[in-house]
Amino acid sequence: MASRNIPIKYTEIFINNKFVKSIDGKVFSVIDSANEQKICEVQEGDEADINLAVEAAKNAFRFGSPWRTMDASKRGSLMYKLVELASRDKDYLARLETLHNGKPLAESQADVEFSIGCLRHYAGWADKIHGSVIPSDGPHMTITRKEPVGVVGQIIPWNYPLLMTAWKWGPALATGCTIVMKPSVNTPLTTLHMAALSKEAGFPDGVINIVPGRGSTAGNALSKHMDVNKIAFTGSTAIGKKIMKVAAETNLKRVSLELGGKSPLIILPDADIDEAVSFSQDAIYVTMGQCCSAGSRTLVHESIYDEFVKKICGSCKKAEDRRSI
């Protein structure tokens, strides 16, 4: 069980490697889902704050900037340093994740390890992204060069705050993009701590910017901003559609979406039934089923259907009995 007496170190907007208050002074409360008590107040960003963050990210991406001229291997080194710092703070990050998200500490600890592994993976890619030389007819040389997209807007949900941060930061930083991220108002605390670690690691000003705020204000402003070159969003299908529409109506910015949906499990006659039952149960109940890849449908071959249903019902009953105790 995670202690609730956790010091909250960062509650402000992070722009240009500085923690700052929101322009209009608004704040929102982060609530402990275990007891519905207020954990802290966090500065609430809206369109004006998004504009400042995008300007910082755009400046960090300008030709001749420290980030733009940095060797790819150096970008990787900064990411490895971030991995080192996150590993140093992993116990605190796990407890903080459980405090503002509500998931069991063991799941938060696993999420922290996955996040560290994700960032380490992309750090290794930083100096291994390259173009090609393509055979051409005649006295010509044809080459391709892969370049960073530019300013990337990132909007993440509350169910895996730290892991979503790593998933979004990793590829953007490895390829040399700059970031403006809007975390969920429910769970901004671990992302803000990672922002502080990015400064400690030595990332230049403006490369990483974090604007906690609401989707209808900060999220909408980020999606429609003309100086944002790409939006990466994880959340509902309904909001994903709105983001695609706004992106198309503004500057045709690139869009990548990870949306909620059905994720079927298919169980065939040669499967180990006990293992399939355990896996199926975990697939739908992890994070209370609030997971983009939750196994929300289970398709079982008719020859093993009755046995499977009997066993999974019994397994779920045992889990319910344990929870009651």
MODA-V898450 format. One line per field, one symbol per residue. phi: phi as a letter, one per 40 degrees, with the letter a starting at -180 (. if undefined). psi: psi as a letter, one per 30 degrees, with the letter a starting at -180 (. if undefined). A space follows every 50 residues. Layout:
phi=???
psi=???
//
This chain:
phi=.ccccbcccbbbcbbfgbcbccccgcbbccbcccbfcccabbcbcbcccc dcccccccccccdgcdcccccdccdcccccccdccccdbccccccccccc cgcddcccccccccccccccdcdccdbbbacbbbdbcgcbbbbbbcbcch cbcbbbcccbdcccdccccdcccccgcbbbbbccccaccccccccccccc chccdgcbbbbcicccbccccccccccccabbbbiccccdcccccccccb bfccbbbbbcacbcbbbbccccccccccccccccccffgcadbcccbbbb cccbdcccccccccccccccccccc
psi=kkkfikkjekglkjkhgkklllegglllkkkjfegglkelkkkjlaeeee eeeeeeeeefflkfleeefkkeeeeeeeeeeeeeeeeegeeeeeeeeeef eflkeeeeeeeeeeeeeeeeefeffeggjlalkkkkkailkklkkklkeb kkkkklafeieeeeeeeeedeeeefgllkjkjlkffifeeeeeeeeeeee fgklkfekkkjkllefdeeeeeefkfgkfkkkkkbleeeeeeeeeeeefc ghklkkkjllakjkkjjlfgljeeeeeeeeeeeffkhgfikfgkifkjjk kffgeeeeeeeeeeeeeeeeeeee.
//
